[in-house]
Every structure is written in structure tokens, then in C-alpha cells.
Amino acid sequence: MPNLIDRLIEDRALRHRFILFLYPFTIIGGVISVTCSLLARHYR
């Protein structure tokens, strides 16, 4: 696993692809967290 991290640090194209791969998950997580906070505020 540290070998993969070293390759991500060295290889810019691979890192870019990795970030593009993670981007939708961060958007989905943000939407879920915002929705949960709004629901918690609404039903308190």
C-alpha cells in the first residue's frame, strides 16, 4: 500500500485520475451531510 501512495505522489496524471475518481463520492457525501443537517434542524 505505501508503494501505491508513493506512485500517487510521483505520478501527476495518476493522481489527477484518482482525484477525478473520488470527486463524485465527495459530492454525494456533501449532499447527504447537508440533507441530514437540514432534516435535523427541521425536526428539532
Biopython code that builds the backbone (N, CA, C, O; Angstrom):
import numpy as np
from Bio.PDB.StructureBuilder import StructureBuilder

atoms = [
    (1, "MET", "N", (0.818, -1.219, 0.000)),
    (1, "MET", "CA", (0.000, 0.000, 0.000)),
    (1, "MET", "C", (0.857, 1.277, 0.000)),
    (1, "MET", "O", (0.519, 2.210, -0.728)),
    (2, "PRO", "N", (1.933, 1.365, 0.768)),
    (2, "PRO", "CA", (2.788, 2.566, 0.676)),
    (2, "PRO", "C", (3.349, 2.767, -0.726)),
    (2, "PRO", "O", (3.601, 3.900, -1.135)),
    (3, "ASN", "N", (3.551, 1.663, -1.476)),
    (3, "ASN", "CA", (4.044, 1.771, -2.845)),
    (3, "ASN", "C", (3.041, 2.545, -3.704)),
    (3, "ASN", "O", (3.436, 3.379, -4.518)),
    (4, "LEU", "N", (1.764, 2.275, -3.529)),
    (4, "LEU", "CA", (0.721, 2.981, -4.280)),
    (4, "LEU", "C", (0.722, 4.465, -3.929)),
    (4, "LEU", "O", (0.546, 5.316, -4.802)),
    (5, "ILE", "N", (0.920, 4.772, -2.645)),
    (5, "ILE", "CA", (0.949, 6.177, -2.221)),
    (5, "ILE", "C", (2.149, 6.892, -2.837)),
    (5, "ILE", "O", (2.038, 8.039, -3.270)),
    (6, "ASP", "N", (3.310, 6.203, -2.873)),
    (6, "ASP", "CA", (4.491, 6.803, -3.499)),
    (6, "ASP", "C", (4.236, 7.082, -4.978)),
    (6, "ASP", "O", (4.631, 8.127, -5.494)),
    (7, "ARG", "N", (3.577, 6.149, -5.655)),
    (7, "ARG", "CA", (3.285, 6.355, -7.082)),
    (7, "ARG", "C", (2.313, 7.513, -7.273)),
    (7, "ARG", "O", (2.438, 8.279, -8.229)),
    (8, "LEU", "N", (1.345, 7.644, -6.368)),
    (8, "LEU", "CA", (0.411, 8.770, -6.477)),
    (8, "LEU", "C", (1.132, 10.097, -6.294)),
    (8, "LEU", "O", (0.817, 11.078, -6.968)),
    (9, "ILE", "N", (2.113, 10.129, -5.367)),
    (9, "ILE", "CA", (2.854, 11.373, -5.134)),
    (9, "ILE", "C", (3.711, 11.714, -6.352)),
    (9, "ILE", "O", (3.813, 12.880, -6.735)),
    (10, "GLU", "N", (4.325, 10.703, -6.957)),
    (10, "GLU", "CA", (5.234, 10.964, -8.075)),
    (10, "GLU", "C", (4.490, 11.207, -9.385)),
    (10, "GLU", "O", (4.852, 12.103, -10.148)),
    (11, "ASP", "N", (3.459, 10.419, -9.649)),
    (11, "ASP", "CA", (2.797, 10.449, -10.955)),
    (11, "ASP", "C", (1.632, 11.437, -10.928)),
    (11, "ASP", "O", (0.621, 11.194, -10.269)),
    (12, "ARG", "N", (1.776, 12.530, -11.632)),
    (12, "ARG", "CA", (0.744, 13.572, -11.602)),
    (12, "ARG", "C", (-0.517, 13.138, -12.352)),
    (12, "ARG", "O", (-1.626, 13.437, -11.909)),
    (13, "ALA", "N", (-0.367, 12.438, -13.482)),
    (13, "ALA", "CA", (-1.535, 12.006, -14.249)),
    (13, "ALA", "C", (-2.355, 10.991, -13.458)),
    (13, "ALA", "O", (-3.585, 11.033, -13.461)),
    (14, "LEU", "N", (-1.654, 10.075, -12.779)),
    (14, "LEU", "CA", (-2.353, 9.075, -11.973)),
    (14, "LEU", "C", (-3.099, 9.740, -10.822)),
    (14, "LEU", "O", (-4.220, 9.355, -10.488)),
    (15, "ARG", "N", (-2.457, 10.752, -10.214)),
    (15, "ARG", "CA", (-3.103, 11.474, -9.116)),
    (15, "ARG", "C", (-4.339, 12.216, -9.622)),
    (15, "ARG", "O", (-5.368, 12.259, -8.946)),
    (16, "HIS", "N", (-4.227, 12.802, -10.822)),
    (16, "HIS", "CA", (-5.361, 13.521, -11.395)),
    (16, "HIS", "C", (-6.535, 12.572, -11.634)),
    (16, "HIS", "O", (-7.683, 12.906, -11.339)),
    (17, "ARG", "N", (-6.237, 11.384, -12.171)),
    (17, "ARG", "CA", (-7.280, 10.395, -12.420)),
    (17, "ARG", "C", (-7.900, 9.930, -11.102)),
    (17, "ARG", "O", (-9.109, 9.710, -11.022)),
    (18, "PHE", "N", (-7.066, 9.782, -10.069)),
    (18, "PHE", "CA", (-7.549, 9.351, -8.758)),
    (18, "PHE", "C", (-8.497, 10.394, -8.170)),
    (18, "PHE", "O", (-9.533, 10.051, -7.598)),
    (19, "ILE", "N", (-8.133, 11.677, -8.316)),
    (19, "ILE", "CA", (-8.980, 12.762, -7.813)),
    (19, "ILE", "C", (-10.304, 12.801, -8.582)),
    (19, "ILE", "O", (-11.366, 12.988, -7.988)),
    (20, "LEU", "N", (-10.236, 12.624, -9.906)),
    (20, "LEU", "CA", (-11.464, 12.600, -10.698)),
    (20, "LEU", "C", (-12.350, 11.427, -10.295)),
    (20, "LEU", "O", (-13.576, 11.526, -10.328)),
    (21, "PHE", "N", (-11.711, 10.294, -9.908)),
    (21, "PHE", "CA", (-12.473, 9.123, -9.479)),
    (21, "PHE", "C", (-13.164, 9.384, -8.138)),
    (21, "PHE", "O", (-14.290, 8.934, -7.922)),
    (22, "LEU", "N", (-12.496, 10.109, -7.241)),
    (22, "LEU", "CA", (-13.059, 10.362, -5.911)),
    (22, "LEU", "C", (-14.056, 11.519, -5.904)),
    (22, "LEU", "O", (-14.845, 11.647, -4.968)),
    (23, "TYR", "N", (-14.029, 12.365, -6.939)),
    (23, "TYR", "CA", (-14.841, 13.583, -6.945)),
    (23, "TYR", "C", (-16.341, 13.331, -6.764)),
    (23, "TYR", "O", (-16.962, 13.998, -5.937)),
    (24, "PRO", "N", (-16.955, 12.384, -7.514)),
    (24, "PRO", "CA", (-18.393, 12.143, -7.329)),
    (24, "PRO", "C", (-18.742, 11.690, -5.917)),
    (24, "PRO", "O", (-19.800, 12.043, -5.396)),
    (25, "PHE", "N", (-17.848, 10.899, -5.285)),
    (25, "PHE", "CA", (-18.139, 10.417, -3.936)),
    (25, "PHE", "C", (-18.151, 11.568, -2.939)),
    (25, "PHE", "O", (-18.957, 11.578, -2.008)),
    (26, "THR", "N", (-17.249, 12.549, -3.132)),
    (26, "THR", "CA", (-17.237, 13.696, -2.217)),
    (26, "THR", "C", (-18.499, 14.533, -2.413)),
    (26, "THR", "O", (-19.052, 15.056, -1.446)),
    (27, "ILE", "N", (-18.960, 14.663, -3.671)),
    (27, "ILE", "CA", (-20.191, 15.423, -3.927)),
    (27, "ILE", "C", (-21.384, 14.730, -3.269)),
    (27, "ILE", "O", (-22.211, 15.380, -2.630)),
    (28, "ILE", "N", (-21.467, 13.391, -3.432)),
    (28, "ILE", "CA", (-22.577, 12.642, -2.841)),
    (28, "ILE", "C", (-22.543, 12.756, -1.316)),
    (28, "ILE", "O", (-23.580, 12.937, -0.679)),
    (29, "GLY", "N", (-21.339, 12.648, -0.734)),
    (29, "GLY", "CA", (-21.210, 12.774, 0.718)),
    (29, "GLY", "C", (-21.636, 14.152, 1.204)),
    (29, "GLY", "O", (-22.292, 14.274, 2.238)),
    (30, "GLY", "N", (-21.264, 15.193, 0.457)),
    (30, "GLY", "CA", (-21.652, 16.548, 0.837)),
    (30, "GLY", "C", (-23.158, 16.732, 0.781)),
    (30, "GLY", "O", (-23.744, 17.347, 1.672)),
    (31, "VAL", "N", (-23.789, 16.201, -0.261)),
    (31, "VAL", "CA", (-25.250, 16.321, -0.387)),
    (31, "VAL", "C", (-25.937, 15.599, 0.765)),
    (31, "VAL", "O", (-26.895, 16.115, 1.342)),
    (32, "ILE", "N", (-25.445, 14.394, 1.103)),
    (32, "ILE", "CA", (-26.055, 13.626, 2.195)),
    (32, "ILE", "C", (-25.901, 14.362, 3.521)),
    (32, "ILE", "O", (-26.843, 14.424, 4.311)),
    (33, "SER", "N", (-24.711, 14.921, 3.769)),
    (33, "SER", "CA", (-24.489, 15.609, 5.049)),
    (33, "SER", "C", (-25.351, 16.863, 5.148)),
    (33, "SER", "O", (-25.907, 17.150, 6.208)),
    (34, "VAL", "N", (-25.468, 17.615, 4.048)),
    (34, "VAL", "CA", (-26.308, 18.818, 4.060)),
    (34, "VAL", "C", (-27.770, 18.438, 4.278)),
    (34, "VAL", "O", (-28.476, 19.098, 5.039)),
    (35, "THR", "N", (-28.226, 17.379, 3.615)),
    (35, "THR", "CA", (-29.611, 16.945, 3.772)),
    (35, "THR", "C", (-29.891, 16.516, 5.209)),
    (35, "THR", "O", (-30.929, 16.856, 5.775)),
    (36, "CYS", "N", (-28.951, 15.763, 5.796)),
    (36, "CYS", "CA", (-29.138, 15.310, 7.176)),
    (36, "CYS", "C", (-29.171, 16.491, 8.137)),
    (36, "CYS", "O", (-29.978, 16.506, 9.066)),
    (37, "SER", "N", (-28.306, 17.479, 7.926)),
    (37, "SER", "CA", (-28.286, 18.634, 8.833)),
    (37, "SER", "C", (-29.578, 19.442, 8.694)),
    (37, "SER", "O", (-30.111, 19.933, 9.689)),
    (38, "LEU", "N", (-30.079, 19.582, 7.470)),
    (38, "LEU", "CA", (-31.333, 20.311, 7.276)),
    (38, "LEU", "C", (-32.504, 19.571, 7.922)),
    (38, "LEU", "O", (-33.372, 20.191, 8.536)),
    (39, "LEU", "N", (-32.526, 18.236, 7.782)),
    (39, "LEU", "CA", (-33.597, 17.458, 8.401)),
    (39, "LEU", "C", (-33.525, 17.549, 9.918)),
    (39, "LEU", "O", (-34.553, 17.672, 10.585)),
    (40, "ALA", "N", (-32.310, 17.488, 10.467)),
    (40, "ALA", "CA", (-32.156, 17.568, 11.923)),
    (40, "ALA", "C", (-32.616, 18.934, 12.429)),
    (40, "ALA", "O", (-33.246, 19.030, 13.482)),
    (41, "ARG", "N", (-32.301, 19.983, 11.681)),
    (41, "ARG", "CA", (-32.710, 21.323, 12.089)),
    (41, "ARG", "C", (-34.233, 21.475, 11.979)),
    (41, "ARG", "O", (-34.858, 22.147, 12.800)),
    (42, "HIS", "N", (-34.818, 20.844, 10.960)),
    (42, "HIS", "CA", (-36.251, 20.983, 10.720)),
    (42, "HIS", "C", (-37.064, 20.244, 11.773)),
    (42, "HIS", "O", (-38.095, 20.745, 12.222)),
    (43, "TYR", "N", (-36.612, 19.052, 12.174)),
    (43, "TYR", "CA", (-37.399, 18.211, 13.075)),
    (43, "TYR", "C", (-37.005, 18.360, 14.535)),
    (43, "TYR", "O", (-37.357, 17.515, 15.359)),
    (44, "ARG", "N", (-36.272, 19.431, 14.871)),
    (44, "ARG", "CA", (-35.873, 19.569, 16.269)),
    (44, "ARG", "C", (-36.969, 20.283, 17.062)),
    (44, "ARG", "O", (-36.820, 20.495, 18.266)),
]
sb = StructureBuilder()
sb.init_structure("model")
sb.init_model(0)
sb.init_chain("A")
sb.init_seg("    ")
for serial, (resi, resn, name, xyz) in enumerate(atoms, 1):
    if name == "N":
        sb.init_residue(resn, " ", resi, " ")
    sb.init_atom(name, np.array(xyz, "f"), 0.0, 1.0, " ", f" {name:<3s}", serial, name[0])
structure = sb.get_structure()
